[in-house]
């Protein structure tokens, strides 16, 4: 497949009171046309930082970025703000976490979608007609009536549909969905993901899905990148990651998924906490929580180990991790 987006050694640091906070370190990802790449991990691991870096929308302008963000052969980190404005929305669209914060409360929902369409020089009548069709595409009931409503008059699921319609209004080649089902109940969550996958198939749009929900990932993703404390620790196809997770963090994360009735016991948890990421040195960032950690893990960054296919992971304890995975698989069989 043709490459659409590549992140090469992308690192992002935020200036804080006592130094720099390393939100992302040496991130390498590739997304192809028409593909769904899911970036998963705990809250605060740097997933949204990656999304906002691609859009060049990092807050407060206090960041320090190194590496490359290559979109269609162009390094976005080298572009001016005016050049980026031509790419945002038109070529790269983004669905933000909280649609109520992203929509303007004083304008009707349909007018906000029309505004995006009018940026391409289309008449108001054309914009209205296309907006109605977009509302139908995202399965909004009674679209013309919903277009006349203000954001606060819509439910969470409807507001998310408006955001998706707005993002699709200019037919971007890349869609970034940052926790698109946050705060939605499971029924609406399933509907929203069904809408996104249906539209991806219809428009051929590539999707970068930011989430912590492995259930969603299993249904819609082609490939998975597991992120911890600002680093990609394992990645591969959805089948490789779900069938043979290797990195200790990936395995522990998947073991924490609900697999039994609530009455049968508590969910498993990952002991310890994410390290403080200010002025962090060398070494594996998962070492303080890893059951396989050795002295070298504290001193040196782990190497990337490549398995057959597209499967890679970063760990000093490669053989031990594979053996531990096999023992864990047998004990839960």
Secondary structure, DSSP 8 states (H G I E B T S, - for coil): --EEEEEEEEEEEEEETTEEEEEEEEEEEEEETT-EEEEE-STTSSHHHHHHHHHT--GGG-EEEEEEEEETTEEGGGS-HHHHHHHBTTTEEEE-S-HHHHS-TTSBHHHHHHHHHHTTT--HHHHHHHHHHHHHHTT-TTHHHHHTSBGGGS-HHHHHHHHHHHHHTTT-SEEEEESTTTT--HHHHHHHHHHHHHHHHHH--EEEEEES-HHHHHHH-SEEEEEETTEEEEEEEHHHHHHS--SHHHHHHHHTS--S-GGG-------S-----BS--SS-TTGGG-TT--HHHHHS---EEE-STT-EEE-S-HHHHHHHHHHHHHHH-
